[in-house]
């Protein structure tokens, strides 16, 4: 059995840099020949990934697994919360749905029931790997969530591991964030904090040094490094989207418009297009109108009927119909695919109130939401012009039926997926990640109207982002001391 060491990264706020720091350290440890694995006890995110074993985890843990050069596994993220509404979510435990609609207070009481699963997953990883790098959630100083905590100090205390605290200086108030967070912890939790890391610093470090000296004197905790702001860094996001409504400054030959829905899930599907030198991707937010475009993409949704209602109330449904009349292309992915049909039924109230909703009617099909969740990694071929290889993953609870499916968009090894209209204007699929392979992306963009497509290698871009993070960590963090802290030597 490996002499496993667990080190936890907690943050002063959400989006402080926990996910990116764990990814960076996973790659650094891997470079040093250390057996390392990422772990997040509880994640709340609408961007998720499917493991080879057919389970669902947060996308950040899949990225961290790539950084560690290991296959994703459900034990890396034993509890995943996927919000259905502002106060309710689907609860996924060790890769499979445990509850479909649990309100916040109900989950607060439910947490003691998931802690055994969290500790079981951690113990299994301990038996196989030398180092476990743990990502916290939000902030440990959220005092309203301290009771029954499983995501931050509650977990750290349960497994008796050291903690590093990271803060984002780009947000402002970094010293208040660090000192304030520390002050709101109990004495035992304060002792567990072994050092600080400051993230996303711009400028001359000498101007920051007096503050760092004061912070160490005030708290008695070392600053283990200051990571620079990495402009243009690409790393798949855990949940948030930062470029909604931003208009690019460079004209590109193909314009893609994507409505931002209230429960948009797996928006990372569009990352290969956002990084494509020939594609102008514009996310349209609340109150904005859909501009002229070559292709409109309806993304995945965790709450498809309510997001369909939101889309129609925003006037985007009329804009999509007009876009189609003028010869534009439309692609629906997962929940967006379901919206293209005539009707969406939820007789069991899986995603909210039971009932049915009228879809956009662009494809002759209807969808019924069912309790069994479809979680698959798949490979196949696109069915547009040439039989181009495509791969992706399915995460959905709906089954679609209708004549539109007689012309599938994708031919899988054991079945067909999606639909392509007879006039080639409307396409839909349950496959997430279908733009990630170069040949598939080329084919889809050619279908959308782009001539002489030149798609970059998205896998290389992913690796380059991880390596850039790791290079920054090695240059600006005291890695030797971080490893000693993991060993309990400081």
Secondary structure, DSSP 8 states (H G I E B T S, - for coil): ----EEEEEEESSTTSSHHHHHHHHHHHHHHTT--EEEE-SEEE-S-EEE-TTS-EEEHHHHHHHHHHT----GGGGSEEEEESSSSEEEEEETTEEEEEEEEHHHHHHHHHHHHHHHHHHHHHHHTT-SEEEEEEEEETT-GGG-TT--SSHHHHHHHT-EEEEEEEGGGS-HHHHHHHHHHTS-HHHHHHEEEEEEEEE-S-HHHHHHHHHHHHHHHS--EEEEEE--TT-----SS--S-TT---SS--SEEEEEE--TTEE-GGGGHHHHT-TTEEEEEE-TT------SEEEE-EESSHHHHHHHHHHTTHHHHHHHHHHTT-EEEEETHHHHHTSSEEEETT-SSSSSEEEE---SSS-EEEEEEEEEEEEEEEEE-SSS--EEEEEEEEEEEEESGGGGS-SEEESSSEE-EE-TTS-EEEES-BTTTSSHHHHHHHHHHHT-SS-----HHHHHHHHHHHHHHHHHHHB-HHHHHHHHTT--
